Structures are given as structure tokens and as C-alpha cells.
């Protein structure tokens, strides 16, 4: 009986480790606003353009083909890459908004967030450093 | 001339703005599409294909340059080259945007006129799952530009959001090589979006004028020897006034468009429907009614859609009101040749496959039925839509 228990909890442990490889949404540590999942989604879909403190949001993303990007869009926005790009093409070419700005790597993302108090971005949770503040994980 | 001036001054504004080259953002979209009729008892209007493969009709390239002048203002120009127009470069959009508040944007300049829900994105093939937006509603773009002002306001309502759009301005150009003007265009629309559905309603009014006065006068005098037209009145050979030509002219006739639609995107099922009705007062066509419904399913990287569309108009010859039968025959003939479209319905299967980032391959098979002739044509198209 005990051995089953051990195997079972080991499986659970492994499973939870696997899902711990997740995405962290990050902002500058100076940003004291609180965010729910809906707000993050609205920011990435161009529906919210300013933080509650009135600062214009600089929205950052990793490159389209980065695995983090795909994971973030699927879990936080419920959109595949092509759905996300189709959605933004309707806004970007009709004067309704500017799509998130691409940065090349997680390190660049951290640096950009660190340098800009009104920015928001995401990285793999393992890449998070003390320079940024995690506001949500997916 | 007007549009060239506006576009070039805006281009100059973009390039001479204090923005460095790096602050000018370039992006774009395009389509390369080929197609042909594989069974062509008729050659349907509005689709632009015949029984020979054609790669030109629906292909287009567009480049957008956008410069942020400061926090509140940006200038944008979209240069577009359409195969249908021999890839002549046209400033499709050229406008200044003013961010009045986070929710409200005011645009000044030249932009696509949103007669219908997707009019402003109809050229961006990548933005939808069909090979083209249904032609019953999205006829093409001969007169869907407005020069004027547009206001957009979005706000959250509960878990959803609502967007109001209003435009005011005018258009002048050519439709089927006939001078055409729309003045006092007034447009308003509202769209509510919730997680998985959205609903839209819009209305547009304008004064429409076709530059057909001279050709109708000359046409009548040619068709009916001995008849004359002076100051909008037709006289028979005995010099008796028999017809008021104003009944036939389209001069500042009021036009009214209204449309509605809704979209569902739920658990990979996609449903999309639009309906629109429009008329130009005193014109030959009483009312045009158009609609489509589309049902689709999204697989991993592919979307399959079935589209049914219908184009219908009610029609009268009220303008043929003369006591002179020859005049009436002319009016009927002019009506038929100038403005009478073919009613049709069509059913199509559309396939989209997202091949790579920003690249979608499209295939289509449609059957188009001409209601009057009771004959049909089958259309096959294949192409690539992209954004960059």
C-alpha cells in the first residue's frame, strides 16, 4: 500500500514540477498596480492602453516563434499565434492600435522592463530576476 | 488631385517629422491569389474571374508607414497596389491620429469608409478565414474611401467592451468610369464584444451624385431622333415637353445604408453573419438587400468554413413615368444598362492553413447561382495571404 502512495506522490511531484515551467508576466518593480488575468489579456489585445496610474503602457513580447510567446498567447490570451496576428492585423492597419513591440530574448526583456517603469512583458519563469516584478503566472 | 495632395503632404509630414528613421514603423499586408471558373454557364459579376486562370484580379500589396509624432499624435499612410488596377500605387489610407484620451481617438484625413462591419479590413486577407470577404456585401472598393474625420470611442461594459465609431466627410471619384460623388457622408456604428461573441450595428447616410447628366441627355437625343433635351426637360419632335429628366438623373439623391452582424468564436466553432440593406432615393433600384452566413471549425493550424451568401434587390421602373412610350422605352433601357446588377446567391467552401508566422494559404470552391438566368458557375481560387 505504502509503495503505491510513494509512487503516486512521486508522480504528483513530477507533474507539478513539469507545470512549474510556466510563464511569468512581469513589470517594473516601481509599478505598484495590481493586475488580474483579465487586465493582462486586455492590455495584450490593445483594449487597455494605460496603467491605472495614468502612464501609457509599453507592451512587450518575445518573438513569434519563441516557445514562451506561444505558451503565453495560448494560456493568457486563449489565442494561437495566427489568431493573435490576425486579430492585431485588423487593428494595426486601421488606426486602432499598435501591436506589442518585439524584443529578441528573455535577457533583453528583463533589461527593457527594468529600464521602463511603464512597461509590461513576459518570460519563462526560470528567467525571472530581482530586477523585475512578477504580477501573474500562466 | 485632392487625394494626391493629401497623401503627399502626409508623406512629407511623416518623413520630415522630428522622428528619427528608427521611429517610423513599417509594416504591411498582401495577397497573391489565382482563380478560374471551372464550370461557366455564366460569368458572374463581382467575382472578376472567367474560364482562364487569373493571378491579377485579387492580388495586392500594401505597405504601411507610421510615425509617432509625440505621445498624442501619429501620422500613418498605407500605400496599396492592386492587381485589378495594374498595380498602380494608391494612398489607400492617409491620416493623422489624435489620441484624445485612452478611450477616444480622432482621425483626420483619408480612410476606408465603413459602410459595413469589415469594410476597413476587407483588403487584409490574412485577417479573416475566407479567400475574400463575401462579395454579396463586400463588392469591392470603388467608392469606399472617405476624406474627413473619424471618431472612435471604446469603453468596458461589465466583462465585455463596446466601441462607437462615427465618421463625417465626402468622397469623389469614379465608379465604372462614371464620375461619382458622395457628399455629407455621416456614418455611425456600435459594436459590443464579449469573450466569445460580438454584435454590430451600423448606419450611413450620404448624398449621391452620378455624373451621368450629359451622357443621359445625349443618349436620349441619339436614341430618339427628333427629340431634344433642354435644361433637364425632354421635348418630343413636336416640341412638347414630355419628360422631366431630373427623374432619371442621380443628383444629390439621398442614400441610406444600414447593416448588422454578429460573430461567435466558441470552442473552435466559428459562426459569422452579416445583413445589410441600402438604397438611393429616386434611383432605379428600390432597395438592395445582402447577407451572408458562415460556419467554420478551427483545427490546429487550419480553418474550414462554409459560406452562404445572397445578393438581392427590389426593383421598379417608376422613373418611366412619361406619357410618351418612346421616352419610357429609353428610360427602361438606360436603367438596365447603367445600374442593373445581377441578383445571385452563392455557396462556398473555404480552407485556411497557417503555413508559417504571418503566412496563410487559402483555397476555395464556390458555386455562384444567377437568380435571373437560373444558371450557375463554379469558382476555384488558391492563394497566399501574408502580413509583415
Interface residues (C-beta under 8 A of the other chain):
Chain A: X38 X42 X47 X48 X49 X50 X56 X64 X65 X80 X81 X82 X85 X86 X89 X90 X92 X93 X94 X95 X96 X98
Chain B: X25 X27 X29 X62 X64 X66 X71 X76 X78 X93 X95 X97 X99 X102 X105 X107 X111 X112 X120 X121 X124 X126 X127 X128 X152 X154 X156 X159 X161 X301 X354 X357 X358 X360 X387
